[in-house]
Amino acid sequence: MLKVPEHQVAGHIAKDGKLGPLIDDQGRFYKPLQGDARGENEAKFYESFTSNKNVPDHIRGYFPVYHGVQQVEASDGSGELPHLVLEDVVSGYVKPSVMDVKIGSRTWYPDVSEEYFNKCIKKDMATTTVSLGFRVSGLKIFDHQVSGFWRPDKRVVLAYKVDGARMALRKFVSSNSLDDDAVPDCAFASEVYGGSNGILKQLLELKAWFETQTLYHFNSCSVLMVYENESGGDDERRAQVKLVDFAHVLDGNGVIDHNFFGGLCSFIKFIQDILESSDNGHENGH
Amino acid sequence: MHLKAPEHQVAGHIAKDGKPGPLVDDKGRFFKPLQGDSRGEIEVKFYESFSSNTEVPDHIRRYFPVYHGTQAVEGSDGATMIVLENLLSKYSKPSVMDVKMGSRTWYPEASEEYIQKCLRKDARSTTVSSGFRISGFEVFDHRELSFWKPDRKLLNGIKVDGVRVALRKFVSSNTLSDTSSKPDSAFASSVYGGSNGILTQLLELKTWFENQTFYHFNSCSILIIYENEAINDNGARAQVKLVDFAHVHDGNGVIDHNFLGGLCSFINFVRDILQSVDESTEN
């Protein structure tokens, strides 16, 4: 029995009869293969990546597991459509906070159509993509004070400038995100961003791979950040970084993905700054 | 003060058709005419800021030309010039390469016209694909005992493979104007490798760029210089220098991800050459 995912923050949403991804109760995510070359390209990437012996195991963990392509009843009632079957990266979480960050100072790439290029560059300039090397695509944060999720409107998110992006990254690890008047408390910054298994550590591992890997150029890909809000016995946040959305991935052809690398470093710096200022705040007894 | 045109200028403006170009004196100084339309002003502003910025570590300062202020110079209609360290004054027979860093040479604050002009040039060259492009180079041929410079038009049209060939030619000793013989990369280890070589210096710069949020070095170049005179006895004295700060803007708390990405890509190209040379000598 397939249903619409609850925690989708960016991309197409299967709602109100629209075509979008679905999930099952076995931890799988079904992404409809779109008519144009994009779906094909994404499947091609997953096939290549899955069998690529040059990808180290610890890096493989940052990518959703691929389960091939399957004919599935489409969410818009149009009948059976091929769907990419992937690991549902949030299936192991009860109350996940999720953020999608598109990495790179440009989302276009060489040899695209003029129309696509113009569409991309316009969006890149209007958001923080050009200025920061990344942009927040979507987020959904659990607010502990009201015990509910905060999910800003997509248009609001796309209008973020540098300060908005910084604020979103602070709110992401705060317990008081819904309170617009309060300064984000960054209560979970050290647990989520910091620590030996936190977001920063994972991003740094990815960065080290991007310094030399010339296999793929991850145009227009996102980093998905997820962590648990439900307080369990082990109090673990289980913060996870996953790379998603491979419709525009191309061969690296012996050149590193300098576009992704630069944006990733900029994103890492933002996280580091938040971690540092929250550490200092706690030291000062705030 | 005796001023003359510099000998080894590989990129940028040269003195032509009555327009002022850069000059050098015999005291190790380089005089750069202030460009019109605020670019000269921005460059001066950068040098002033950088010289007095106490947060720039000393080991990074060495990658920048020393700034000696501005001066009105005779014979150039009293035009103001930026006075800098002449980076080549301590070299006798320098090979020089200018590499423009970054996958884009434009920046958000630029005019629409400038952005379009840059986009075209970036797409035509290796800037978009590789994160840097070779603006020019001049290399000493140890057989012909003369300097060789590739044709500017040819250089502008090279793609990724052409970049690799150019980077090999730059550290070769054999006849470079003869396209049939393969570059011997004879000086690859002395220039690119070693504890003081180009690769080590670039990696030091990269570490700084991973954290510094002071400046965005739009359209800046990395100059690579090394000595050919007695290179086998005295070593290459290879140097990396950042140059051309007419489009530098404040970082405003954000790292220069554009420069950093390009720099990392360039480092990989240099490293690949070093590795393939090491592998072939082992065989």
Boltz contact constraints between the chains, C-beta under 6 A:
constraints:
  - contact:
      token1: [A, 105]
      token2: [B, 257]
      max_distance: 6.0
  - contact:
      token1: [A, 105]
      token2: [B, 258]
      max_distance: 6.0
  - contact:
      token1: [A, 110]
      token2: [B, 128]
      max_distance: 6.0
  - contact:
      token1: [A, 110]
      token2: [B, 129]
      max_distance: 6.0
  - contact:
      token1: [A, 130]
      token2: [B, 108]
      max_distance: 6.0
  - contact:
      token1: [A, 131]
      token2: [B, 108]
      max_distance: 6.0
  - contact:
      token1: [A, 132]
      token2: [B, 254]
      max_distance: 6.0
  - contact:
      token1: [A, 133]
      token2: [B, 257]
      max_distance: 6.0
  - contact:
      token1: [A, 255]
      token2: [B, 130]
      max_distance: 6.0
  - contact:
      token1: [A, 256]
      token2: [B, 265]
      max_distance: 6.0
  - contact:
      token1: [A, 256]
      token2: [B, 268]
      max_distance: 6.0
  - contact:
      token1: [A, 258]
      token2: [B, 103]
      max_distance: 6.0
  - contact:
      token1: [A, 258]
      token2: [B, 131]
      max_distance: 6.0
  - contact:
      token1: [A, 258]
      token2: [B, 261]
      max_distance: 6.0
  - contact:
      token1: [A, 258]
      token2: [B, 262]
      max_distance: 6.0
  - contact:
      token1: [A, 258]
      token2: [B, 264]
      max_distance: 6.0
  - contact:
      token1: [A, 258]
      token2: [B, 265]
      max_distance: 6.0
  - contact:
      token1: [A, 259]
      token2: [B, 103]
      max_distance: 6.0
  - contact:
      token1: [A, 261]
      token2: [B, 261]
      max_distance: 6.0
  - contact:
      token1: [A, 261]
      token2: [B, 264]
      max_distance: 6.0
  - contact:
      token1: [A, 262]
      token2: [B, 257]
      max_distance: 6.0
  - contact:
      token1: [A, 262]
      token2: [B, 260]
      max_distance: 6.0
  - contact:
      token1: [A, 262]
      token2: [B, 261]
      max_distance: 6.0
  - contact:
      token1: [A, 263]
      token2: [B, 257]
      max_distance: 6.0
  - contact:
      token1: [A, 265]
      token2: [B, 210]
      max_distance: 6.0
  - contact:
      token1: [A, 265]
      token2: [B, 257]
      max_distance: 6.0
  - contact:
      token1: [A, 265]
      token2: [B, 260]
      max_distance: 6.0
  - contact:
      token1: [A, 266]
      token2: [B, 255]
      max_distance: 6.0
  - contact:
      token1: [A, 266]
      token2: [B, 257]
      max_distance: 6.0
  - contact:
      token1: [A, 269]
      token2: [B, 255]
      max_distance: 6.0
